[in-house]
């Protein structure tokens, strides 16, 4: 989930993701996620989850503005941020 400070107007920005992404086994894939922030907003954290059959989900990676990124096993070494800088671009590359 992407969180941001409350905005006085009550309007929030928009999360943009692709509905589906095609991946080729053994190759890298970009998982895009962009937040179109309103004024005064700043993304503090992006959390990537993997949904499994049955509806439960497991954490894959946490991107934090202050603490950098934390990738959980078994994804260690396989997750990279696509872009440096602000987390408004929270896209990741999943390797192999």
Secondary structure as UniProt FT lines:
FT   TURN            8..9
FT   STRAND          14..17
FT   TURN            25..26
FT   STRAND          29..31
FT   STRAND          33..36
FT   TURN            39..40
FT   STRAND          45..51
FT   TURN            53..54
FT   STRAND          57..64
FT   TURN            65..67
FT   STRAND          68..71
FT   TURN            73..74
FT   TURN            76..78
FT   STRAND          79..81
FT   TURN            87..88
FT   STRAND          92..94
//
